[in-house]
Amino acid sequence: MKYVVVIGDGMVDEPLEELDGKTPLQKAKTPNMDFLAKNGTCGMLQTVPPGMEPGSDVANLSIMGYDPKKYYTGRGPLEAASIGAKMKKDDIAFRCNFITCENGLLADFNAGHISTIEAAQLIESLNQRLYSYGKFYLGTSYRHLFIYNDKTASQLKSTPPHDVVGEPIQEHLLKVGEDADKSVENREVLNNLAQKLNELMYKSFDVLGKHPTNQKRIEDGKKPGNMIWLWGQGPQPQLPLFKEKYNLKGATITGVDLIKGIGTYLGLTNIHVPGATGFYDTDYCGKAKYALEALEEHDLIFIHVEAPDEAGHAGDIYEKIKAIERIDQRILGKLIKGLPSMDDYALAVLPDHPTPINIRTHTSNPIPYAMYTPGCRADATEKYDEPSILKSFNESSKNIMEGYKFLNLFLNLPKSSENTKNE
Ligand SMILES: [Zn+2]
């Protein structure tokens, strides 16, 4: 048996006035997702454990079968693994965004989706001018990394920039974390550290604000990447290998460094798809094509698509619906058509977390999943969308499942002949 999990990042949403009370998933034409829901098993999953930030890192770690409460140390170190930034024992990796600062406000968390080529020029200047603080590593587009050699930095509280768009930068700088060791001595150390790293963020404005690359962007009517934003920091996590935990050879297909980073720690093959961008313009068909090829040598593939999450952050209903339809037709549809025989395969579809259009950021609400293999038990769900799955879920005796248990259920999909009790 072989397995494919299709993850539409941030895909689920809330009913929208603009869609006459429907969600983007309801509005989108998704015959293939509906096929999985109608003929397979559906349910609700808590991918973000209570008390944790609803990040894609936490949520995807859950989906891949690892309890974030036990294994998660921060987003930075996961991305470090993906871009090949080596971490020493006392190193703390921060996610480093290029942002647009306008009049002291955080105007854009992604600097107008700055290109990787432009970002490389900015990273080079940061390493030349601000090397005394630590080292900057190039990632993709606006998503980069900063490694700082002092493990106490993990006790600072940082803020995801996409949560504070339009707000004063001054109010969301690094500060002493609520769960930090509160001894007077440690407090002073942490305060000084926060001050030093906040100073680094402001100094980056001096380096980047007048940078030729940004001047050119402004001339072209684009937003400049005129400041860095440090967040999501942590030390290296200790994760058991996927092969050892599940006895399966797994792979990821994604345009996002974070997911590749998780894959690297888990010992999964990160399959490079040339047109995978982590944005609306990603090569959906390419992802399906590479997945079909990779299934010859792998037992399980996680195909991750970032586009619906980006549309959620942008508050763009049209792009969200389009991304969902493309996942359905160009990935799921192509897989169903292209697999040698469905009998030997199981398919699942789900988001990692909701990214509702109206609030333009992630929530921790439970998410709906659908999973299918020929001969599996079908429950009463007709379509893959929020109200349909919630309705059949509420009518069933199922409980909301903890996110990290999803994979085990998928690997042992109940057959139609099996007893339905005790689920
Ligand atoms: Zn996500």
Residues whose N, C-alpha, C, O or C-beta is under 5 A from the ligand:
A	BS01	ZN	D9 G10 S56 D309 D352
